[in-house]
Amino acid sequence: MTHLLDRPVKTRPSGAAATPAERTARRRALLHWIAVHALGIAAALFFVLPFVFVVLTSLMNDQQALTRDLTPDTWEWGNYVKVFETPGFLTWWRNTLLYAGLGTVLTVVSSVPVAYALATFRFRGRRLSLMLVISMMMLPPQVVVIPMYLFWAKQLDLSGTLWPLIIPMAFGDAFSIFLLRQFLLTIPDEYLDAARVDGCGELRTLVRVVLPMARPGIAAVALFQFFYAWNDYFGPQIYASENPAAWTLSYGLESFKGAHHTDWNLTMAATVLVMAPVIVVFFFAQKAFVEGVTLTGVKG
């Protein structure tokens, strides 16, 4: 037995080439991985390739952008500078930040107390209130657009601004309330009872106990609302179309495309600048977003 342990172990030098058997094993492992993840790879390519095409086209010159070339001969980074120098583009950017940022804050602040009440309080009409929230989610915005426009434009004279889109967010959002309510149901009642025993009122319990534990759900709601407001085209078209100073990026991009209908490189560059903030925000907050969306369906 001793002479077997003393026998030197044969090792291949680090720089030596792999044997045919090892190469075959690696090839089989790679093919097995591709076969297992084939659907995921196809879905990833389906979403990524159009974005890659837009980015590559945005870096072409004016003549090459009209050809069938897939890669730029020269990388025209100045296209992005030209887009920023377009009159009104920075104004559209500022308006979009105001609409998406302020609207998200108002939606979260107004929806959290309602969701907390529906999740923890026991009062007469609780189920009816929840059904009303759900029914509001099923109501298409086109159904109420005419009376809402008459109210904001004729009664309050706010047409040509984004305030008819921002102010209603201060009164809660049905989808945000429902999503937060579902998440708050996953918080054990023992934490709330312990806070009440220690003398905390409902508002203090909400701020000190519930909000820190509900960060993933709040992050998910905030991201949903931010993405909706950032990409909203219908609302600015209804209320702000008559005033170019109140246009957002989604609506201004249509005007930009019409003014540069032959400059596909500039149109693609403007498209990238509109999409980039949403992609960056999602990648930085995707962990909290996925966690919040996942946990909202744990408890009914």
Order of alpha helices (4+ residues) and beta strands (2+ residues): alpha-alpha-alpha-alpha-alpha-alpha-alpha-alpha-alpha-alpha-alpha-alpha-alpha-alpha-alpha
